[in-house]
Every structure is written in C-alpha cells, then in structure tokens.
Amino acid sequence: MRAVMKKTRPPSAPGRAPAVPALMRAAAIDAFGDPSAIAIRTVPVPALGANEVLIAIDTAGVARWDADMRQGWVPEGERARFPLVLGTDGSGIVVAKGARARRFDVGDRVFAAGFLNPFRKGGFHAELVAVAAGTTARIPSTLDLRRAGAIPITGCTALQGIDRALGVEKGETVAIHGASGGVGTLALQFAKARGARVFATASGDDGVELVLGLGADMAVDGKQVDLEDAARAFAPDGFDAALILAGGDAQKTVLGLVRSGGRAAYPNGVEPAPRKRKGLRLASYDGDASWRELERLARVVDAEAIDVPIAASFPLDHAARAHERLEGRVLGKVVLVVR
C-alpha cells in the first residue's frame, strides 16, 4: 500500500520576524557524555558577522553526527568551547542579516546548514543561530518549515549521491542500502525521479512499508529474508549502481551484487566503509550544503513532490530525549521543534 504524506504549503510572503533578544534558550552540554549531558541553558545570542544571517529557528535536525559531537568527536582543526550548543542544520525565519548577506531580507523563510557551527558560533539546537549566508537558502515552496528543517544536510547528501557520485540515469537498476533512514528515504525518491528502478533495503517491516510507499520498486529487510535471492530475482544481471548508507552483513551482499563495471558510492562516515573490489567503481563523498546546493535541492524537491518522513519530533526542552531516540531504530528523520 502506498503511503500518503500530507504536505503543508507555506504562504508565499515572508514570515513575520521576531524581535532579537540579548539572551536565548539552547540545548547545550558542559562536558562530553551521553544524552543526559544535554541541558537547556540561557546563553547570549550569537554575534552576527557581515556574511551571516541570524535565524529564529523553527525546526532543527537531530542526526547521528550530532550524537558523535555530544560524545566527544571534534572536527580536525576545531576546538570545543563549553557550553557547546549542538545542532548542524534547520529552518526558520531571518531576523537580522550582516551587511554582506544581500541575498536575504528580514522575514525570509530559510533552511540552512552549518556543520562547524557548534564549535564556532553555536549550533541549531537553540532559539536563534548565526550562520553563513553561503550555507543558507529559501525553503522549497512545497514544504513547511517543519519538513524543510529536516533536510538541509540529509537532502544534499542524498541528492549528490544519486546525481553526482553515482550519476544515475533513466532505466538503470539501483540499490539503496539503508533506505529507511534520513538520507535513504530521500535518496530513493531522487533515484525514482531520475527514472531508475530501485531495490531498497530497510529496517523492519514498518521500514519496508515506508520505503515502498515512497516509491521503491522492491524493498526487503535483509535480516528477515534472503537478501541475495531477492536481489537476484529483481536484477538478474546485477545492479548498475548502489548507494551505501549503512553497514552490517547486508552491505557486503549488496556490494557483491553490483555488476562488473557497475558503480557504488557512500557518504563519508558510513561504518564500516565499503571495500573496493575488482570490477567495481567505488566512490566516497561529503555532502555539500552550500547555498547553491540548497537551492538545487529546493528545486528538485518542488519539481518532484518529494516527501520528507519525520520519525519523531521533540520540543527543545526534550533535546536529550531526541538524542536518546537516535540510539534506536529511526525511520526518516528526528527533529527538534523550537518555535
């Protein structure tokens, strides 16, 4: 049965921009640790740079890399300063802009990414965030702020995996391993939009049902069925391409079913990283959430009526619970609702 997900079309006019206070509430940590390390703190609103916009956050994404940062992972060249406000992407309304941020007006509804923001200006798990205009764009017209806040990084990662790392073309047979997660649910829709036949691996019966509802031609839970038999029945000559978004024994099986001369790709951070083999073109990549890529993502989302599944929503006060939710099985994306 095909799932139907209700979409809310936002008004075309810019939103009303809230006044800018001196202090704000934020989900922060004073030391690395488990989800219990997260507390709601009152902190200064970040100073606004000339090339930045100040966004009143509506919705922020909560992802595995946020948990990694909470546990102590710090990007090379960066330093953690406590209290550390978490969160790397989201959506909201522009309430102020720097002198050089000329693409935006106060009141614009935007989505943005700032992977290094927690270590520099403070992250998106807060009432306000100052983020580079170069990683900010107006939200897709077919999405409300809630769903737009879930997709800046996952959406760019999914689209670039399908279009650039794999170069999926019409009529190709594509496997997406890990299709029921935040990146996978979008990637399979982008692959279908390019005219591919999609074989998806998902987590659990409900994960299989979800990805079938999103357009997968065939979906299996590799832990419950014979994955190799199902894949060979779907693609007797092997997959033309595979996007690898998860590990496990099924990862090796899917890679082994890509035909000779076929290709596979994975975003950096997938563990374990897929291994090369003879006859397989394997590429790794980082998702680029620059403003041009966000604008391209918005155009594709609007043109293809892309659904954005939300696995769970939590208010800012329950940011620790959102991180706990990441430790379980997640179908789609976990978000924090701030406004």
Secondary structure as GFF3:
##gff-version 3
##sequence-region A 1 339
A	DSSP	beta_strand	23	29	.	.	.	ID=ss1
A	DSSP	three_ten_helix	35	37	.	.	.	ID=ss2
A	DSSP	beta_strand	38	44	.	.	.	ID=ss3
A	DSSP	beta_strand	52	62	.	.	.	ID=ss4
A	DSSP	alpha_helix	64	71	.	.	.	ID=ss5
A	DSSP	beta_strand	84	85	.	.	.	ID=ss6
A	DSSP	beta_strand	89	97	.	.	.	ID=ss7
A	DSSP	beta_strand	109	113	.	.	.	ID=ss8
A	DSSP	alpha_helix	117	120	.	.	.	ID=ss9
A	DSSP	beta_strand	128	132	.	.	.	ID=ss10
A	DSSP	three_ten_helix	133	135	.	.	.	ID=ss11
A	DSSP	beta_strand	136	138	.	.	.	ID=ss12
A	DSSP	alpha_helix	145	148	.	.	.	ID=ss13
A	DSSP	alpha_helix	152	160	.	.	.	ID=ss14
A	DSSP	pi_helix	161	165	.	.	.	ID=ss15
A	DSSP	beta_strand	173	177	.	.	.	ID=ss16
A	DSSP	alpha_helix	182	193	.	.	.	ID=ss17
A	DSSP	beta_strand	197	201	.	.	.	ID=ss18
A	DSSP	alpha_helix	204	213	.	.	.	ID=ss19
A	DSSP	beta_strand	218	220	.	.	.	ID=ss20
A	DSSP	alpha_helix	227	234	.	.	.	ID=ss21
A	DSSP	beta_strand	239	244	.	.	.	ID=ss22
A	DSSP	alpha_helix	249	256	.	.	.	ID=ss23
A	DSSP	beta_strand	258	267	.	.	.	ID=ss24
A	DSSP	beta_strand	281	285	.	.	.	ID=ss25
A	DSSP	alpha_helix	291	304	.	.	.	ID=ss26
A	DSSP	beta_strand	310	315	.	.	.	ID=ss27
A	DSSP	three_ten_helix	316	318	.	.	.	ID=ss28
A	DSSP	alpha_helix	319	326	.	.	.	ID=ss29
A	DSSP	beta_strand	333	337	.	.	.	ID=ss30
###
